[in-house]
Amino acid sequence: MQSTAASTTNDEVLVVIREEGAAKTFLDQFEKMWNDTKNFKLIEKKIAK
């Protein structure tokens, strides 16, 4: 089942990579984006009411 947020606002991606070199390249890019605090804002964690 998929939520409305998953369909409209969240950036959700599932990727299955079996080739080690391609997986490493993808991981390196993901880590670069994940750790980029200049171009991406951190989200505030809070419990929905």
N, C-alpha and C positions, 0 to 999 in steps of 0.2 A: 504494500500500500504506500502511496506517495502523498505527502502533505501538500497543502496549497503553497506554503513557503518554498518547498523543494521545487515546485513547478514554476514559481514566479520570481523569487528573490534570492534564493541561495545559489551559490556556485558549487554545485555538486557534480563530481565526475568520478567514474569508476573506470580504471584502465588496467588491463591485464597484459603484462609484457613478459614474455618468456625468454627473450634474447637478452643475455646479461649486459652487453654493451649498450643496447638501446635503453634498458632499465636504468643503467648508471647515468646516462645522459639525461633522462627524464628526471631522475632523483636530483641531480646537480641543479637543474633548472628550477625544480620545485623548491629546493632549499634556498636558492638565491632569492626567489620571490617571497618565500615564507619569512626570511630574515630581513627583507627590505622595509625598514621602518620609515624611510623617507617618502616613498611613493604609496604606501599602504597604511591605513590607520588601524591601530589595534582596536578590537571591539571590547566593549565593557560587558563582562559576564554578569548576568543577573537572572533571577528567577521570574518567569512570566507570571502575571497576576490575572 
